[in-house]
Amino acid sequence: IHDDEDDSPIEEVSPVKPKKPSRRVAKAKKDEPKEVKETPKE
């Protein structure tokens, strides 16, 4: 039972770690098209 509890938090940390960089990439990707769209707009 102790092993199962230890695996639960570990599995949650795994998806949380890759989710953090994914969010950063989404922000950078959103910023990229935004700047590109604004560049041709001007």
Stockholm file with secondary structure:
# STOCKHOLM 1.0

chainA/1-42         IHDDEDDSPIEEVSPVKPKKPSRRVAKAKKDEPKEVKETPKE
#=GR chainA/1-42 SS CHHHHHHHHHHHHHHHHHHHHHHHHHHHHHHHHHHHHHHHHC
#=GC SS_cons        CHHHHHHHHHHHHHHHHHHHHHHHHHHHHHHHHHHHHHHHHC
//
